[in-house]
Amino acid sequence: MPATEFNQPLTLPCGQVIKNRFLKSAMSETFATHGHPNQQHINLYRSWANGGAGLLFSGNVMIDHTALGEPGNVVIENDEDMAILKQWAAAGTENKTQFWMQINHPGKQSYRSLSKEPVAPSAIGFEGIYATVFNRPRALTRTEIQQLVKKFTNTAVIAQKAGFTGVEIHAAHGYLINQFLSAKDNQRHDEYGGSLTNRMKFLLDIYRSIRAAVGDSFPIGVKLNSSDFEPGGFSEDESIQVIKVLSQLGVDLIEISGGNYLNPAMSEGTDKNSNAAFFINYAHKIKKLTTTPIALTGGFKDLKTMTTAIENQDTELLGIGRPMVLFPDLPNRIMNNQFSNVKLPRLKTNIKLIDDNAGPLIANSYYEQQMACIASGKQPKYSTNGWPPLLRLIQQHGISGLMPRRVKKYNHSSEEE
Ligand SMILES: Cc1cc2nc3c(=O)[nH]c(=O)nc-3n(C[C@H](O)[C@H](O)[C@H](O)COP(=O)(O)O)c2cc1C
């Protein structure tokens, strides 16, 4: 019975069709070699494409080699990787699967092991534990902002040329575009800061510029926070306003998520005791306000929650991340009635200080390890042992990159042009 619901094709405003309601949400693979995609990317996405999802998003691909979100990110700035990009796109589009490249710039959420001086709308550093792993950013100049719009566009055009069937602009999770949207992070006094209209200008400039370059029939999606869930941050009301504008501009898909590194609602939701899909109430609300297709991502672990979300028309697409790592063929299992629920492992080192402070980092590292397993033809390994992913983190960033250090108190000053 659910198979019929999930099997419904979805036609996007641009006219392209997604064959069913399963979206494999973006998960940074972190195995690029100096920014270049490789055979592992091809293998991993071939596996997902044959697992039955209608739409796959790549892990976030960086638009600028000087600004990485994680070690091992793919970076696309020119045609030099065109041959391997074509193979990657071909693998991800097997089985009539849509495969979109997610494009991103981390802004200040770039580890200090990767960026000595990250950039952001304003020079506002992290507070608390994350001030130890991220350096304080400097404010972008207006000229640099305009250059970044071109860089986003450039990466999208290369994706299209390589055979990706769409792009998703990452405007969520506290990365650069989200920082522009947030009144807490964006304290600029020029046309990119102040009112919400100004704070969304960077995102809209990127969308319009990409649309002009890729044409009307190429899908463009946006991943947006329902809220940053922090005082003074991008709020639910503001998110609704942004969705209304994006819809008017003709965006093809809005993927709903929430939170940032400080408030990791994207991976924990807002109520740890609830089994509901994350942000479902918000999705329910916005479905009444827009006709743009919605993808709701986060917390889909059981068949009942998925079925209800589609039947109630709270979302058009079910965005699924971690369960798709544990079971790359999850959509096929569901459509063949071979799935009821998945339990995500709770990764622990059993050292409270580490588990309390580095829990989300360790969990992400675990899923990155499992993606590497799939990419090398092995089965993912279910485990709750937090030590292997922690050791991997230390290998990637060096012990000093993760250790607490003395943090200066910074004033929230705006240094933009
Ligand atoms: C290892 C890992 C890497 C991720 N990388 C990205 C990313 O590159 N871009 C993004 O938008 N979200 C990223 N996410 C978040 C997922 O897309 C998704 O929003 C989140 O995992 C919640 O969905 P789930 O409960 O189905 O896992 C990542 C999540 C994990 C576990």
The ligand as an ORCA input file, in Angstrom:
! r2SCAN-3c Opt
* xyz 0 1
  C      28.134     12.583      7.499
  C      27.122     13.655      7.195
  C      27.466     14.637      6.283
  C      26.528     15.625      5.960
  N      26.860     16.540      4.988
  C      25.915     17.402      4.566
  C      26.163     18.222      3.436
  O      27.206     18.155      2.786
  N      25.183     19.076      3.064
  C      23.983     19.154      3.726
  O      23.120     19.937      3.326
  N      23.716     18.370      4.777
  C      24.639     17.491      5.193
  N      24.336     16.622      6.203
  C      22.981     16.680      6.822
  C      22.012     15.754      6.088
  O      21.785     16.166      4.770
  C      20.660     15.729      6.814
  O      20.136     17.048      6.808
  C      20.761     15.210      8.246
  O      21.625     14.087      8.342
  C      19.387     14.830      8.790
  O      18.812     13.801      8.035
  P      18.763     12.257      8.586
  O      18.102     12.312      9.947
  O      17.943     11.545      7.585
  O      20.168     11.806      8.668
  C      25.248     15.642      6.575
  C      24.925     14.645      7.498
  C      25.836     13.655      7.807
  C      25.455     12.567      8.779
*
